[in-house]
Amino acid sequence: MAEVSVAYSQTTIHFGPHVGGVATTAAYAAYDKHRFTPRSVLGVALGGTIQAQQKQWALQISGLYAQRGFRLQDEYQPVGTPEGTSYLINETYQLSYLSLPVNLAYTQRPNGQGFQVFAGGYVSMLLKGHWEYNDSFLTPQPNGEVFRSSYLGHDKDILPSPKQPTTAASGLDYYIYSRRVDAGLQAGIGYRFSRVLIQGGYSVGLVNLVPANSGSNALLVYQSSSPKSYSNRGVHLSAAYLFGKTD
């Protein structure tokens, strides 16, 4: 690959491939009053980065295929059920996005080498998703035993949509939905040595990804653990190899 460097008014352009790993979770509120604490899932962020450096300031723009998601794993007693009743929740949400992060970095040296801090935001478009759940409802018996009275195990694709469909989904043979566009803020630290840029950061999604209700019978709620609202959260660690002039 040819090395390209563009200098204009002391601004230097570098670009190259970007490879990263992510651990993501969510801020999650369910229809049930129980407070869930989502667990993280692992994913990747792959694509490219371009950087414009002027003195100690650098504008960094990336185009990425980015995976996000979260996992619910909990046991609790639903409201209004007999003592000893419990709901075992084991669900995983996996979302794949085309993401555009934009950061402004302040670097240790005018040539971009050394340590740096960065902050910015991102906009992402949902490509596809997957929802897998294995939930159980445990009911106490007169003899004191507890047994699994019902079990729900399924997996469904997640489709992008700003609203729930106008026809209510009454069974488990339907898709579930998430908003297509996500956006949020991010910040972190990094270190550049020669052409290699290593960064680690934290991102906070600002969009409730549950689609709007388009009618009184349209809201898709499979069970009490279904999300009333959720937004992405995550940490990332990435490496970019930047082509261009180095001092």
BELJO-V448850 format. One record per residue. N is the residue number from 0. RES is the residue in one letter. D_CENTER is the distance of its C-alpha to the mean C-alpha in Angstrom with 1 decimal. Layout:
# BELJO-V448850
n=N res=RES d_center=D_CENTER
n=N res=RES d_center=D_CENTER
This chain:
# BELJO-V448850
n=0 res=M d_center=32.1
n=1 res=A d_center=34.2
n=2 res=E d_center=33.5
n=3 res=V d_center=33.3
n=4 res=S d_center=33.7
n=5 res=V d_center=34.3
n=6 res=A d_center=36.0
n=7 res=Y d_center=36.9
n=8 res=S d_center=38.0
n=9 res=Q d_center=36.7
n=10 res=T d_center=33.2
n=11 res=T d_center=32.0
n=12 res=I d_center=29.3
n=13 res=H d_center=27.5
n=14 res=F d_center=25.0
n=15 res=G d_center=23.7
n=16 res=P d_center=21.2
n=17 res=H d_center=17.8
n=18 res=V d_center=16.5
n=19 res=G d_center=13.7
n=20 res=G d_center=11.9
n=21 res=V d_center=8.7
n=22 res=A d_center=8.4
n=23 res=T d_center=5.4
n=24 res=T d_center=6.5
n=25 res=A d_center=7.2
n=26 res=A d_center=10.4
n=27 res=Y d_center=12.1
n=28 res=A d_center=15.7
n=29 res=A d_center=17.6
n=30 res=Y d_center=21.0
n=31 res=D d_center=22.7
n=32 res=K d_center=23.7
n=33 res=H d_center=22.4
n=34 res=R d_center=19.8
n=35 res=F d_center=16.9
n=36 res=T d_center=15.2
n=37 res=P d_center=12.0
n=38 res=R d_center=11.9
n=39 res=S d_center=9.6
n=40 res=V d_center=9.1
n=41 res=L d_center=9.9
n=42 res=G d_center=9.2
n=43 res=V d_center=10.7
n=44 res=A d_center=10.8
n=45 res=L d_center=14.2
n=46 res=G d_center=16.4
n=47 res=G d_center=18.8
n=48 res=T d_center=19.5
n=49 res=I d_center=22.5
n=50 res=Q d_center=24.0
n=51 res=A d_center=26.9
n=52 res=Q d_center=28.8
n=53 res=Q d_center=31.6
n=54 res=K d_center=33.2
n=55 res=Q d_center=30.6
n=56 res=W d_center=28.0
n=57 res=A d_center=25.4
n=58 res=L d_center=23.2
n=59 res=Q d_center=20.3
n=60 res=I d_center=18.6
n=61 res=S d_center=16.3
n=62 res=G d_center=15.6
n=63 res=L d_center=12.9
n=64 res=Y d_center=11.7
n=65 res=A d_center=8.1
n=66 res=Q d_center=6.5
n=67 res=R d_center=3.2
n=68 res=G d_center=4.9
n=69 res=F d_center=7.6
n=70 res=R d_center=11.4
n=71 res=L d_center=14.2
n=72 res=Q d_center=17.5
n=73 res=D d_center=20.2
n=74 res=E d_center=23.9
n=75 res=Y d_center=25.6
n=76 res=Q d_center=28.5
n=77 res=P d_center=27.8
n=78 res=V d_center=29.9
n=79 res=G d_center=33.3
n=80 res=T d_center=33.6
n=81 res=P d_center=36.5
n=82 res=E d_center=36.4
n=83 res=G d_center=35.0
n=84 res=T d_center=32.7
n=85 res=S d_center=29.1
n=86 res=Y d_center=25.9
n=87 res=L d_center=24.0
n=88 res=I d_center=20.3
n=89 res=N d_center=18.4
n=90 res=E d_center=15.4
n=91 res=T d_center=12.3
n=92 res=Y d_center=9.6
n=93 res=Q d_center=8.3
n=94 res=L d_center=6.9
n=95 res=S d_center=8.2
n=96 res=Y d_center=8.5
n=97 res=L d_center=11.4
n=98 res=S d_center=10.5
n=99 res=L d_center=13.2
n=100 res=P d_center=13.0
n=101 res=V d_center=16.4
n=102 res=N d_center=17.8
n=103 res=L d_center=21.3
n=104 res=A d_center=22.6
n=105 res=Y d_center=25.8
n=106 res=T d_center=27.4
n=107 res=Q d_center=30.1
n=108 res=R d_center=32.5
n=109 res=P d_center=33.3
n=110 res=N d_center=32.7
n=111 res=G d_center=29.0
n=112 res=Q d_center=29.9
n=113 res=G d_center=29.1
n=114 res=F d_center=26.5
n=115 res=Q d_center=24.3
n=116 res=V d_center=22.0
n=117 res=F d_center=19.6
n=118 res=A d_center=17.7
n=119 res=G d_center=16.3
n=120 res=G d_center=13.6
n=121 res=Y d_center=11.5
n=122 res=V d_center=11.6
n=123 res=S d_center=9.7
n=124 res=M d_center=11.3
n=125 res=L d_center=10.2
n=126 res=L d_center=12.5
n=127 res=K d_center=12.4
n=128 res=G d_center=11.0
n=129 res=H d_center=12.8
n=130 res=W d_center=13.7
n=131 res=E d_center=16.2
n=132 res=Y d_center=18.2
n=133 res=N d_center=21.4
n=134 res=D d_center=22.7
n=135 res=S d_center=26.3
n=136 res=F d_center=28.7
n=137 res=L d_center=31.4
n=138 res=T d_center=34.7
n=139 res=P d_center=37.6
n=140 res=Q d_center=41.0
n=141 res=P d_center=44.5
n=142 res=N d_center=45.3
n=143 res=G d_center=42.5
n=144 res=E d_center=40.3
n=145 res=V d_center=36.7
n=146 res=F d_center=35.6
n=147 res=R d_center=32.7
n=148 res=S d_center=33.8
n=149 res=S d_center=30.9
n=150 res=Y d_center=28.1
n=151 res=L d_center=25.2
n=152 res=G d_center=23.5
n=153 res=H d_center=21.8
n=154 res=D d_center=19.0
n=155 res=K d_center=18.0
n=156 res=D d_center=16.3
n=157 res=I d_center=13.8
n=158 res=L d_center=15.2
n=159 res=P d_center=14.3
n=160 res=S d_center=16.7
n=161 res=P d_center=17.4
n=162 res=K d_center=19.7
n=163 res=Q d_center=20.5
n=164 res=P d_center=23.4
n=165 res=T d_center=26.9
n=166 res=T d_center=28.1
n=167 res=A d_center=26.9
n=168 res=A d_center=25.5
n=169 res=S d_center=27.9
n=170 res=G d_center=27.1
n=171 res=L d_center=24.5
n=172 res=D d_center=25.3
n=173 res=Y d_center=23.0
n=174 res=Y d_center=19.5
n=175 res=I d_center=16.8
n=176 res=Y d_center=15.0
n=177 res=S d_center=12.0
n=178 res=R d_center=12.4
n=179 res=R d_center=12.5
n=180 res=V d_center=11.8
n=181 res=D d_center=9.0
n=182 res=A d_center=10.3
n=183 res=G d_center=10.3
n=184 res=L d_center=12.2
n=185 res=Q d_center=12.2
n=186 res=A d_center=15.2
n=187 res=G d_center=16.6
n=188 res=I d_center=19.6
n=189 res=G d_center=21.0
n=190 res=Y d_center=24.2
n=191 res=R d_center=26.0
n=192 res=F d_center=28.9
n=193 res=S d_center=30.8
n=194 res=R d_center=28.4
n=195 res=V d_center=25.5
n=196 res=L d_center=22.7
n=197 res=I d_center=20.5
n=198 res=Q d_center=17.7
n=199 res=G d_center=15.5
n=200 res=G d_center=13.3
n=201 res=Y d_center=11.0
n=202 res=S d_center=8.7
n=203 res=V d_center=8.9
n=204 res=G d_center=7.8
n=205 res=L d_center=11.3
n=206 res=V d_center=11.1
n=207 res=N d_center=11.9
n=208 res=L d_center=10.4
n=209 res=V d_center=13.5
n=210 res=P d_center=16.1
n=211 res=A d_center=19.4
n=212 res=N d_center=22.3
n=213 res=S d_center=24.9
n=214 res=G d_center=27.7
n=215 res=S d_center=29.1
n=216 res=N d_center=28.7
n=217 res=A d_center=25.4
n=218 res=L d_center=22.8
n=219 res=L d_center=21.4
n=220 res=V d_center=21.4
n=221 res=Y d_center=22.0
n=222 res=Q d_center=22.6
n=223 res=S d_center=22.5
n=224 res=S d_center=19.1
n=225 res=S d_center=17.5
n=226 res=P d_center=15.0
n=227 res=K d_center=16.9
n=228 res=S d_center=13.9
n=229 res=Y d_center=10.2
n=230 res=S d_center=7.7
n=231 res=N d_center=4.4
n=232 res=R d_center=5.8
n=233 res=G d_center=6.3
n=234 res=V d_center=9.4
n=235 res=H d_center=10.5
n=236 res=L d_center=14.0
n=237 res=S d_center=15.5
n=238 res=A d_center=19.0
n=239 res=A d_center=20.6
n=240 res=Y d_center=24.2
n=241 res=L d_center=25.8
n=242 res=F d_center=28.9
n=243 res=G d_center=31.5
n=244 res=K d_center=34.3
n=245 res=T d_center=34.1
n=246 res=D d_center=36.6
